[in-house]
Amino acid sequence: MAYDFDTIARDYDRMNHLMTLGLDRCWRRQAVKGLHGHVLDVACGTGDMVLELTKRGCTVTGVDLSEEMMSIAKTKAPATYILGDAEHLPFPDAAFVAVTCAFGVRNFVHLKKGLGEMLRVLKPGGRMVILELATPDSVIIRPFYDFYAKHTIPLLGKWLAGNRTAYAYLPESIERFPKGEDFMQIIKELGAAVVQHKQTFGVCRMYQITKP
Ligand SMILES: C[S@@+](CC[C@H](N)C(=O)[O-])C[C@H]1O[C@@H](n2cnc3c(N)ncnc32)[C@H](O)[C@@H]1O
């Protein structure tokens, strides 16, 4: 079952910026570089990726499962917002020149189905950019990351959002999710080319994907 973001929508932006020490904004800014035209932002949430895309002059369609998350997006960034599921996108084949998804794919119930749908609606030659959180590879950084993810983040969730459980879920879901080569293998099986760029010691991965 999909995680219910409606329950944390009100605190999402504040917690997101705090937990990533504001780096989430830099990661999104990096991800939208070189994108133009009509872009689909999948799992748009509260609209921070939409905002970065519109700043670059893109026309954006945002899609998300959570009405509450998108109600915040609507106050922040001009776009067409559609309540919908990434695993059954309500768009024809090859409808977009680019597709983005920031911190969304980890929440898909059927990852390969969602990724396949995102590639289906992308034009041949088009670019898809996925940002996702991950555990760092470095054995030196790893203990610091583990302490922060397993202790600090759930505490911040409890103090600032009154919801320890929701933020204890975060490091667990990051740990379980395929990263690096494992994630790229899934993309390759779907017939697309992919390059990974590690951000901030690899705690965020940017995957740049090209549809043949
Ligand atoms: C961690 S938030 C990311 C929001 C935003 N992209 C950002 O950069 O902050 C994950 C979002 O994915 C959405 N989501 C999860 N599964 C989805 C699905 N199958 N289809 C559409 N949206 C989905 C959730 O509702 C939530 O808004």
The ligand as an SDF file (V2000), in Angstrom:
LIG
                    3D

 27 29  0  0  0  0  0  0  0  0999 V2000
    8.6590   12.5730   -0.5710 C   0  0  0  0  0  0  0  0  0  0  0  0
    7.3510   13.3170   -1.4700 S   0  0  0  0  0  0  0  0  0  0  0  0
    8.2060   14.1790   -2.7360 C   0  0  0  0  0  0  0  0  0  0  0  0
    7.4970   15.4160   -3.1900 C   0  0  0  0  0  0  0  0  0  0  0  0
    8.2170   16.3240   -4.1660 C   0  0  0  0  0  0  0  0  0  0  0  0
    8.4910   15.6730   -5.4180 N   0  0  0  0  0  0  0  0  0  0  0  0
    9.4800   16.9220   -3.6100 C   0  0  0  0  0  0  0  0  0  0  0  0
   10.4490   17.0820   -4.3660 O   0  0  0  0  0  0  0  0  0  0  0  0
    9.5160   17.2960   -2.4460 O   0  0  0  0  0  0  0  0  0  0  0  0
    6.7110   11.9080   -2.3100 C   0  0  0  0  0  0  0  0  0  0  0  0
    5.4420   12.1960   -3.0830 C   0  0  0  0  0  0  0  0  0  0  0  0
    5.1780   11.0540   -3.9130 O   0  0  0  0  0  0  0  0  0  0  0  0
    3.7780   10.9070   -4.0220 C   0  0  0  0  0  0  0  0  0  0  0  0
    3.5100    9.5620   -4.5390 N   0  0  0  0  0  0  0  0  0  0  0  0
    3.8380    8.3820   -3.9620 C   0  0  0  0  0  0  0  0  0  0  0  0
    3.4550    7.3570   -4.7440 N   0  0  0  0  0  0  0  0  0  0  0  0
    2.8900    7.9010   -5.8500 C   0  0  0  0  0  0  0  0  0  0  0  0
    2.3010    7.3710   -7.0240 C   0  0  0  0  0  0  0  0  0  0  0  0
    2.2240    6.0600   -7.2370 N   0  0  0  0  0  0  0  0  0  0  0  0
    1.8200    8.2310   -7.9380 N   0  0  0  0  0  0  0  0  0  0  0  0
    1.8690    9.5640   -7.7540 C   0  0  0  0  0  0  0  0  0  0  0  0
    2.4110   10.1320   -6.6560 N   0  0  0  0  0  0  0  0  0  0  0  0
    2.9230    9.3200   -5.7220 C   0  0  0  0  0  0  0  0  0  0  0  0
    3.2870   11.1930   -2.6210 C   0  0  0  0  0  0  0  0  0  0  0  0
    1.9040   11.4740   -2.5580 O   0  0  0  0  0  0  0  0  0  0  0  0
    4.1850   12.3770   -2.2290 C   0  0  0  0  0  0  0  0  0  0  0  0
    3.5700   13.6080   -2.5170 O   0  0  0  0  0  0  0  0  0  0  0  0
  1  2  1  0
  2  3  1  0
  2 10  1  0
  3  4  1  0
  4  5  1  0
  5  6  1  0
  5  7  1  0
  7  8  2  0
  7  9  1  0
 10 11  1  0
 11 12  1  0
 11 26  1  0
 12 13  1  0
 13 14  1  0
 13 24  1  0
 14 15  1  0
 14 23  1  0
 15 16  2  0
 16 17  1  0
 17 18  1  0
 17 23  2  0
 18 19  1  0
 18 20  2  0
 20 21  1  0
 21 22  2  0
 22 23  1  0
 24 25  1  0
 24 26  1  0
 26 27  1  0
M  CHG  2   2   1   9  -1
M  END
$$$$
